[in-house]
Amino acid sequence: MKWREVAVTVSSEGEETVADLFYELGCPGVSVEDPELLLKYMESGEWDYHAFGEVESTGTSVVKGYFPEDEELSDKLERLDLGIRNLLERYPGWVVQSKGLSLKEEDWETAWKAYFKPIHIGRHFLIKPTWEQADLRPGDVVLELDPGMAFGTGTHPTTTLCLKALEDLVKPGQRVFDLGTGSGILAIAAAKLGAKVDAVDLDSVAIKVAQENVALNKVNDQVRVLRGDLGTVLVGQADLVIANIIADVILVLLSDLKRILRFDGEFLASGIIDNRADEVETALKAAGLEIVERVEDSGWILFRARWA
């Protein structure tokens, strides 16, 4: 099958909004190239290795979506164009430019791998792509990963915020629900810290990739991957519920939280761009939660909350 890659260059603050446009159109794969993020990891030394040459801070990100070249493509591209024009009307100060090209499936699956290198996150996690070598430090908890076409390499601030929080929160024997698991990285991390995990996603590609990564990390007996509408396929209650998704989905799932989160449990909400943070915080409190911690990284927010 051939795929149409559509790349939208947008001011950094519009990154999540453009990604939402792709997801609303049923796009099965979205990637983000953020120069600010590349610079951060290159300068911090968190990457064991990189070969990107000179990277300039541009104030923009490139969001890429991938559509199958089928009979629905024209309609989707028209709707995407309309959505981009609406963004320019709402945010006249933003840079928004788009272009597209056709790709074979194997090109799509491999092109982004040049950007994914071994990286240390937090005190102990080492995220290692399956095709890379890495030097281990004493105490490293290795997360072997091949994200394929699912979201979640662990290098985006939304995911690194969650991984750092998991190091402090997860205790052996706890039950964890990972909503919108993507590549399964957070579920695998929680399992390697001793938890039993139910990992949920709507997307069939994500389910396949997550199952493969669970097997790769040898945590099959601790992680169960489920396809369904976030909280609706889960039975019982968890000590920790993770939602590293987007603000709009977090707002919707709050009504399910009472059913799936223990009275003494905690909720991690990430994937929230800073201009939506106050809205999400208000909704969390309205749902009966208190904010224990609010952490920011590169304009992205994580809330740690528990029942008030």
C-alpha positions in Angstrom: 0.0 0.0 0.0 1.1 3.6 -0.7 0.7 6.3 1.9 0.4 10.1 1.7 2.7 11.9 4.1 1.4 15.4 4.9 3.9 17.6 6.8 2.5 20.7 8.5 5.1 23.2 9.8 3.5 25.1 12.7 4.6 27.5 15.5 5.6 25.4 18.5 2.5 26.3 20.5 0.3 24.8 17.8 1.9 21.4 17.8 -0.8 19.6 19.7 -3.6 21.4 17.8 -2.3 20.3 14.4 -1.7 16.7 15.7 -5.4 16.7 16.9 -6.5 17.6 13.3 -4.7 14.5 12.0 -6.2 12.3 14.7 -9.7 13.6 14.1 -9.4 12.5 10.4 -8.6 9.0 11.5 -4.9 9.3 10.7 -3.2 6.0 12.0 0.3 7.6 12.3 1.4 11.0 13.5 5.0 12.1 14.2 6.4 15.4 15.5 9.8 16.8 14.7 10.6 19.4 17.4 14.0 21.2 17.1 13.7 22.5 20.6 13.4 19.0 21.9 16.4 17.8 19.8 18.5 20.6 21.1 17.5 19.9 24.7 18.6 16.2 24.5 21.8 17.0 22.6 22.9 19.7 25.1 21.9 17.8 28.2 24.0 14.7 27.4 20.9 12.5 28.0 21.4 11.0 24.5 24.3 8.4 24.4 24.7 9.2 20.7 23.4 11.5 18.1 24.3 12.4 14.5 22.0 15.3 13.6 24.6 17.9 12.7 23.7 21.5 13.4 20.1 21.9 14.8 18.7 25.4 14.9 16.0 26.7 17.2 13.3 27.8 14.8 10.3 28.3 17.1 8.4 25.8 14.9 7.6 22.1 14.8 6.9 19.8 11.9 3.8 17.6 12.5 3.5 14.7 10.0 0.4 12.6 9.4 0.1 9.6 7.2 -3.0 8.6 5.2 -3.6 5.5 3.0 -3.9 6.5 -0.6 -7.4 5.2 -1.1 -10.8 6.5 -2.2 -11.2 8.5 1.0 -7.9 10.4 0.6 -9.2 13.4 -1.3 -12.0 14.0 1.2 -9.6 13.8 4.1 -7.1 16.2 2.5 -9.9 18.7 1.8 -11.0 18.5 5.5 -7.4 18.9 6.6 -7.0 22.0 4.4 -10.2 23.5 5.9 -8.9 22.8 9.4 -5.6 24.5 8.7 -7.3 27.5 7.2 -9.5 27.7 10.3 -6.4 27.7 12.5 -4.9 30.6 10.6 -8.1 32.6 11.2 -8.1 31.7 14.9 -4.3 32.2 15.4 -3.1 34.8 12.8 0.3 35.0 14.5 1.1 31.3 13.9 3.2 30.0 11.1 1.2 27.2 9.4 2.5 25.6 6.1 1.7 22.2 4.7 3.1 20.0 1.9 2.6 16.3 0.9 4.3 13.5 -0.8 3.7 9.8 -1.4 5.5 7.0 0.4 5.7 3.3 0.2 4.8 1.6 3.5 8.3 0.4 4.2 9.6 4.0 3.8 7.1 5.3 6.3 8.0 2.7 8.9 11.7 3.3 8.7 12.3 6.9 7.9 11.8 8.2 11.4 14.2 5.7 13.0 17.2 8.1 12.4 15.7 10.3 15.2 15.3 7.6 17.8 18.5 6.9 19.8 19.2 5.3 23.2 18.3 7.8 26.0 18.4 7.8 29.8 15.2 9.1 31.4 15.0 9.9 35.2 17.2 8.0 37.6 17.1 4.5 36.1 15.2 4.1 32.8 17.2 3.5 29.6 15.0 3.5 26.5 16.8 1.5 23.9 15.6 1.1 20.3 15.8 -2.5 19.3 18.2 -1.7 16.4 20.6 0.3 18.5 23.4 -0.6 21.0 23.8 1.2 24.3 26.2 1.2 27.3 24.4 0.2 30.5 25.0 2.0 33.8 24.6 0.2 37.1 20.9 0.1 38.1 19.6 0.8 34.6 16.1 -0.4 33.9 16.1 -1.1 30.2 13.0 -0.5 28.1 13.6 -2.2 24.8 11.4 -0.5 22.2 10.2 -0.7 18.6 7.4 1.8 18.3 6.6 1.0 14.7 3.6 3.1 13.7 2.3 3.7 17.3 2.9 6.8 19.4 5.5 6.6 22.1 9.3 6.5 21.7 9.7 8.0 25.2 11.6 11.0 24.0 8.7 13.5 24.0 8.2 15.6 27.2 4.7 14.2 27.7 6.2 10.7 28.0 9.4 11.6 29.9 7.3 13.4 32.5 5.3 10.2 33.0 8.3 8.0 33.2 9.9 10.2 35.9 6.7 10.2 37.9 6.4 6.4 37.6 9.8 6.0 39.3 8.4 7.7 42.4 4.9 6.3 42.4 4.9 2.6 41.3 5.4 0.0 44.0 5.7 -3.8 43.5 2.3 -5.5 43.4 0.3 -2.4 42.5 -2.3 -2.4 39.8 -1.9 0.1 37.0 -4.2 1.1 34.1 -2.5 2.7 31.1 -5.1 4.5 29.0 -4.1 5.2 25.4 -1.0 2.9 25.7 0.4 3.6 22.2 3.7 1.7 21.9 3.2 0.3 25.4 6.2 2.1 26.9 4.6 3.3 30.1 2.9 0.0 30.7 6.2 -1.8 30.3 8.0 0.7 32.6 5.4 0.2 35.3 5.7 -3.6 34.9 9.5 -3.4 35.3 8.9 -1.5 38.5 6.8 -4.5 39.8 3.2 -3.5 38.9 0.5 -5.5 37.2 -0.8 -3.5 34.2 -3.8 -3.3 32.0 -2.8 -1.3 28.8 -5.7 0.0 26.7 -5.9 1.6 23.3 -8.5 2.1 20.5 -6.1 1.8 17.6 -5.4 -1.7 16.2 -1.9 -0.8 15.1 -1.1 0.4 18.7 -2.4 -2.8 20.1 -0.2 -4.9 17.8 2.9 -2.8 18.5 2.3 -2.8 22.3 1.9 -6.5 22.4 5.1 -7.0 20.5 7.0 -4.6 22.8 5.5 -6.3 25.9 6.9 -9.7 24.6 10.2 -8.1 23.7 10.6 -6.9 27.3 9.5 -10.2 28.7 6.7 -8.8 30.8 3.8 -10.8 29.3 2.9 -12.1 32.7 2.5 -8.6 34.1 1.0 -6.6 31.2 -2.4 -7.3 29.6 -3.0 -5.3 26.3 -6.7 -4.6 25.6 -8.4 -2.9 22.6 -11.3 -0.7 23.6 -12.7 2.7 24.5 -10.2 3.6 27.2 -11.9 3.0 30.5 -14.9 1.0 29.3 -13.0 -2.3 28.8 -11.5 -2.3 32.3 -12.8 -4.2 35.3 -12.0 -3.3 38.8 -10.0 -0.4 40.2 -6.3 0.5 39.9 -3.9 2.0 42.4 -2.6 4.2 39.5 -4.3 5.4 36.3 -2.1 6.9 33.6 -3.5 9.0 30.7 -0.8 10.3 28.5 -3.1 11.3 25.7 -4.4 14.8 24.8 -6.4 17.4 26.8 -9.7 16.8 25.1 -9.6 13.0 25.7 -8.6 13.5 29.3 -11.6 15.8 29.9 -13.9 13.1 28.5 -12.5 10.2 30.5 -12.8 12.0 33.8 -16.4 10.8 34.1 -15.1 7.2 34.1 -12.4 7.8 36.7 -14.5 7.2 39.7 -15.2 3.6 38.5 -11.6 2.7 37.7 -9.4 4.5 40.3 -9.3 3.4 43.9 -10.3 5.8 46.7 -6.6 6.0 47.7 -5.2 5.8 44.2 -3.5 8.4 42.0 -4.1 9.8 38.5 -1.4 10.9 36.1 -2.6 13.1 33.3 -0.1 14.1 30.7 -0.1 15.1 27.0 -1.4 18.6 28.0 -0.1 21.6 26.1 0.4 24.6 28.5 -2.4 26.7 27.0 -4.9 23.9 28.0 -3.5 23.3 31.4 -5.8 25.6 33.4 -8.9 24.1 31.7 -7.8 20.6 32.6 -6.9 21.6 36.2 -10.4 23.1 36.6 -12.0 19.9 35.3 -9.9 17.7 37.6 -11.0 19.6 40.6 -14.6 19.6 39.4 -14.4 15.8 39.1 -13.5 15.6 42.8 -9.7 15.4 42.5 -7.0 17.5 44.2 -3.8 18.4 42.4 -0.8 16.9 44.2 1.8 18.1 41.7 2.0 20.0 38.4 5.1 19.5 36.4 6.1 21.3 33.2 8.6 20.4 30.5 9.0 22.3 27.2 5.5 23.7 27.3 3.9 20.4 28.2 2.1 19.7 31.6 1.7 16.7 33.7 -0.8 16.6 36.6 -0.6 14.2 39.5 -3.9 14.1 41.3 -5.8 12.1 43.9 -9.3 12.1 45.3 -9.9 15.2 47.4 
